[in-house]
Amino acid sequence: MAKGVDGILCLLTDKIDNELLDAAGPQLKVVSTMSVGYDHVDVRALEARKVKLGITPGVLTDATADTTVLLALAAARRLREGVDAVIQGKWGTWSPTWLLGSQFTDKTVGIVGLGRIGVAVAQRLKAFGVSRFLYQGNRRKEASEALIGGPVEFADMDRLLRESDVICVCCALNDKTKNMFNYEAFSKMKKSVVFVNTARGGIVDQEGLIRALKEGKLGSVGLDVTVPEPLPTDSELLQFPNCIVLPHIGSGTLETRTAMSEIAIENALAGIHEAALPHPHDE
């Protein structure tokens, strides 16, 4: 399908590599992905061929942040176990100690990757009475801190892992972040921690996560992304009652997916006509 085309419109599930680019041919001008992340694209291969790359930033921020907060609340309040109890007939007489979860009041939230989505997550969680935010990234971001307001601290990863009651993964997947959350990282967290990943499955070493869950090192887990996707129904991850897995629906609202498709098309058309992309990958 790619042979002889001037532009390619792809999804995050499509691998854009040398094989595909060779098949397309030297006339290819642009690759436009309907995603904000582009870990599925060989950027160096595109640059070597002077092929532009467009992404869809910004428009999926709110939807993904909503999903992150949804998973954090669901994991903290043991939603999966509660729903299962109703469906399976385990809901008995009211008990003051049954299915006790945790709330975010006066808690510390760690955000890994304080970009657009990370900021939006913090802004939402602030309404739940969070006492402070710690964040980790390549550098301190004073402007982002100001958007959140209140106690927001740039911290190294070890401190964030040790002190956070809730950890939200909002960073991009790249060589530096791949398998960042491994067994060693999980072992540094509080045993009551709520761990949420709505970024990319590859940021988490899934075998390390499974081991940590088996050993009771984590309070609860909420995942919208896994490796692979779809997650096989016999995956060990699905056996833990304190682990909630969603089918990568972080940006899954009609409003957001419509906006993403429009931006992706605008990027593709601009690239074909050799104009500046409205949203290049390096903006």
N, C-alpha and C positions, 0 to 999 in steps of 0.2 A: 504493500500500500504506500510505502514511503518513497518508492522510486520516482524520481523526477519532480518531486513536489518543491514548492518554494517555502512552505511553512508547515509546521507540525503543531497540532493542538493535542496535548496529552494529559493524562491523569497521573496521580501519584503512584498508581499501580503499573505504569508503563516505564520500562527501563530504557533510558536514552543513553546509549553507549556508542563506541566506535563502530560496532557492527551495524547498528541502525543508521548511523550517519554515513557510513560507506555506502549502504544500500540506497540512501536518499540521493546522494550525488552532490557535486560541488555547487549546484545552483541554490541549495538550501540557504535561506536567509534568517529564519527565526524558528525557535522552539518556544511555545507558550504552554505552560503547565497550569492546570486549574487547581492550584494549591499554593500555599505560602511557603511550604518547605520544598526543597529541591534536592534532597539526598538521593533521589532516584535518577538524577541527571549527572552525567560526567561533564562538569563545567569546563575543565581544562580541554577536553576534546572539542567542545563548542568554541572556546576561545581560539584554539589552534586553527579552526576553520573560519573564524570571524563570523560565527553564527550567534545571533542575539538570543538571550533567554529572558522570558517574561514570567512573572509570578503574580499571585493575587493577594497582596497583603492588605491589612486593615479591615476589609469587609467581613472577615470571619472572626475578628477579635471578640466581639460580644457573644456570639454563639458558643465559641470554644470556652470562653471564660465562664459562661453559664454552666456548661457541661462540667467544667472542673469543679465548680462550687457544688453542683448537684452530686458528683461522685464523692466529694469530701464529706458532705453532710450524710449521704447514704451510708458511706463506710463508717463514719463516726457513730451514727445512730443505729447501726446493725440492720439496715433496711432489708437486705436479702434474707436474713434469718427471720425477721418479722413477717415478711410476705410468705415465706415458706411455712411458717407456723400457722398462718391463717389457712393456706391451701391444704396443708397436710393434717389439719385438725388437731394441732398441738396447742392451740390457744385455749387455755383453761381459765380458772378463776384468777382474777386480778391479783398480782403479787407485787409488793414493793421492791423486790430485788430481781425481777425477771427481765431479761434482755436489756440490761443497763448499758447504755452507750456513754459517750462523752459529748460535752458541748464546747463551743469555741470561746466562751467568755473567759477573759484574762489569760488566754493561751498565746503561745509563740508560734507564728506561721513562718516556715521557710519556703522561699520561692527561688527555684533554680532557673535563671533566665528572666531578667526583668525587662523584657521587651514589651510590645503592645499588649500581648495576652497576659503576661505576668503582672503588669500594672492593673489591668482590668480585673484580674482575679483578686488582687489585694484590695482594690476599691470595693469590691463586692463583699469580701470577707470582713472588712472593717466594720460593716454594719452589724456583725454578730458579736461585737465586743472584744475582738482580738486586742491583746495588750501591746504587742509589738510584732514587727516583721523583720526577718533577716533575709537577705538575698545574696545570691552568688552569681558571678559572671566574669567577663573579661576585665571589667573596670567598674568603678563607682559611677552611678548615674544620678547626679543631683536633681536633674529636671524630672526624672521619674519619681524620685523620692518626694518631690514637692507635689506631684499629682496625687500621690497617695495620702500624704499628710500624716501627722502623728509619728510615733517612734518607728523609723525605718532605718536599718543598719546594713551596711555592706559588710559581709563576713566571709571568712574563708570556709571552704567546704567542711572541714572537720568540725568547726564550731557550729555551723548550720545543722549538721547531722546530729550532733550531741544535744543541742538546746531546743530544737524545734519539736512542737507537739503535733504539728501538721506540716507535711512536706509536699509541695506541688511542683511537678516537673513541667516547665513551660519553655524549655530551650530547644534549639534546633539540633538535629542529629548530624554530627560530623565526626571526623577522626578523633577529635578531642573528647567528645561526649559519648561516643559509642561504648556501651557497657559501663558507663560511669557508675551506675548503681549496681554494684556487685555484692557478693556475700559479705565482703569486708565492710562495705559502706553500710549495709543493713545492720551489721553487728554493732556499729557505732551509734545507731539510733536508739531512742527510748523504746522500751518494750510496749509502750502504750501508743506509739506513733500512728498517725493516720497518713498513709503514703498514697499519693495520687499521681498518675501519669496520663496526660492527655496530649502529649507531644508526639513522640515516635517510639515504637516498641523497642527499637534497637538501642535506645539509651539505657535500657535495663537489661542486665544479664539475667535472663528468665530462670535459668537453672539455679543461680544464686538466690533469686527471689523465692523459688519453691523451697529451697533448703532452709532459708530464713523463716518461712511460714511453718514448715514442719517442726522447727525447733522453737517456735513460739517467740521469735525475736521481734515480731511486728504486731501492733494492735489490730489494724485493719488496713485493707488495700482496696483502691479503686482504680481500675484500668480502662481506658478507652482505646488503647493501642497495645498490640502484642506482636510476638514473632512466633509463627507466621500469622498472617491474616488471610482468611479467617482462621481462628484458633480451632484446632481439632476438638471434637466433642469429648475425646478421651484424654484431653490435657489434664495433667495433675492440678493445674491452677484452678480448675473448676470444681475441685473436690474440697476446697477450703471454704467453710461457711463465712469466714471473715474476709473473703476476697470477692469483690463485685467486678465483673467484666462486661463492658459494653462493646458493641460491634463497630467501633470507629465511627461514631456519629457526632463527634465534637462540633463540627460545623453544619450539622444536619438540620437546618431550618430552611423552609422555602425561600425566605428572604435572602439568607446568606448564599445559598447555592445558586440562586438566580443572579445575584450580584457577582459571584465568582465567575460564572459562565460568561457574563457580559464583559468583564475585565479581561478574561482569557482570550475572548474573541477580538477585543480591541487591540490587545498586544500582538496577536497573530496578524491582524490586518495592517497594523503600523509597520511591523517587521517586513511583511511582504512588499510594502510600498517604500521600504528603505527609510522610513521616518523614525524618529526617536520613540522608543516604547513608553507608553504611559506609566508602566510599572516594571522596570527592569529588575533583575535579581539583586543588583548591587545598590539599590536605592537606599 
